[in-house]
Amino acid sequence: MMKLALTANIPMNLFVDFQMLALREKIEELNKQYKEQCEGKGPRDITQEFVLRSKLRDLNNCCRVSVLCRDH
């Protein structure tokens, strides 16, 4: 009986691993985009500043989610 219970948890663990992998890829992509926005020379206009802050917000939110997923 115990073996059956352990095998039932395997798909959920794989699902969580897949979610964490997808989240990591998203964080890497957002980080890349944020760094590209930061590298821009000269003063930014309002639209560029909005895009930069939006990328930072998205990156922070993804990092929070990854910490919450890791804790569970």
Kinemage of the C-alpha trace (Angstrom):
@kinemage 1
@onewidth
@group {chain A} dominant
@subgroup {mainchain}
@vectorlist {calphas} color= white
{ca met a 1} P 0.000 0.000 0.000
{ca met a 2} L 2.783 2.444 0.807
{ca lys a 3} L 4.319 2.006 -2.664
{ca leu a 4} L 1.041 2.999 -4.257
{ca ala a 5} L 0.890 6.214 -2.236
{ca leu a 6} L 4.442 7.161 -3.229
{ca thr a 7} L 3.850 6.623 -6.939
{ca ala a 8} L 0.709 8.748 -6.775
{ca asn a 9} L 2.845 11.738 -5.716
{ca ile a 10} L 5.322 11.444 -8.590
{ca pro a 11} L 3.205 13.249 -11.225
{ca met a 12} L 2.628 16.169 -8.850
{ca asn a 13} L 6.371 16.429 -8.174
{ca leu a 14} L 7.065 16.424 -11.900
{ca phe a 15} L 4.432 19.110 -12.384
{ca val a 16} L 6.022 21.292 -9.693
{ca asp a 17} L 9.469 20.741 -11.232
{ca phe a 18} L 8.120 21.761 -14.625
{ca gln a 19} L 6.556 24.900 -13.131
{ca met a 20} L 9.821 25.831 -11.423
{ca leu a 21} L 11.747 25.330 -14.658
{ca ala a 22} L 9.287 27.490 -16.594
{ca leu a 23} L 9.460 30.151 -13.885
{ca arg a 24} L 13.260 30.132 -13.967
{ca glu a 25} L 13.248 30.607 -17.741
{ca lys a 26} L 10.810 33.493 -17.383
{ca ile a 27} L 12.995 35.126 -14.725
{ca glu a 28} L 16.064 34.785 -16.936
{ca glu a 29} L 14.228 36.364 -19.879
{ca leu a 30} L 12.861 39.244 -17.775
{ca asn a 31} L 16.310 39.850 -16.296
{ca lys a 32} L 17.812 40.001 -19.784
{ca gln a 33} L 15.135 42.469 -20.943
{ca tyr a 34} L 15.584 44.612 -17.821
{ca lys a 35} L 19.358 44.779 -18.280
{ca glu a 36} L 18.901 45.781 -21.939
{ca gln a 37} L 16.580 48.606 -20.873
{ca cys a 38} L 19.047 49.775 -18.211
{ca glu a 39} L 21.930 49.924 -20.682
{ca gly a 40} L 20.265 52.655 -22.718
{ca lys a 41} L 22.423 55.768 -22.810
{ca gly a 42} L 21.099 59.211 -22.133
{ca pro a 43} L 17.929 60.349 -20.417
{ca arg a 44} L 14.803 58.222 -20.721
{ca asp a 45} L 11.450 59.602 -21.707
{ca ile a 46} L 8.293 58.755 -19.774
{ca thr a 47} L 7.462 55.728 -21.922
{ca gln a 48} L 10.933 54.230 -21.550
{ca glu a 49} L 10.839 54.808 -17.795
{ca phe a 50} L 7.441 53.120 -17.577
{ca val a 51} L 8.711 50.094 -19.526
{ca leu a 52} L 11.798 49.869 -17.292
{ca arg a 53} L 9.772 49.998 -14.079
{ca ser a 54} L 7.236 47.513 -15.456
{ca lys a 55} L 10.025 45.036 -16.245
{ca leu a 56} L 11.417 45.447 -12.743
{ca arg a 57} L 7.965 44.887 -11.232
{ca asp a 58} L 7.449 41.751 -13.326
{ca leu a 59} L 10.874 40.462 -12.357
{ca asn a 60} L 10.207 41.066 -8.653
{ca asn a 61} L 6.844 39.310 -8.864
{ca cys a 62} L 8.367 36.259 -10.548
{ca cys a 63} L 11.065 36.070 -7.900
{ca arg a 64} L 8.443 36.209 -5.147
{ca val a 65} L 6.501 33.379 -6.766
{ca ser a 66} L 9.651 31.266 -7.073
{ca val a 67} L 10.403 31.724 -3.374
{ca leu a 68} L 6.855 30.762 -2.453
{ca cys a 69} L 6.973 27.671 -4.674
{ca arg a 70} L 10.302 26.608 -3.240
{ca asp a 71} L 9.005 26.915 0.329
{ca his a 72} L 6.139 24.519 -0.339
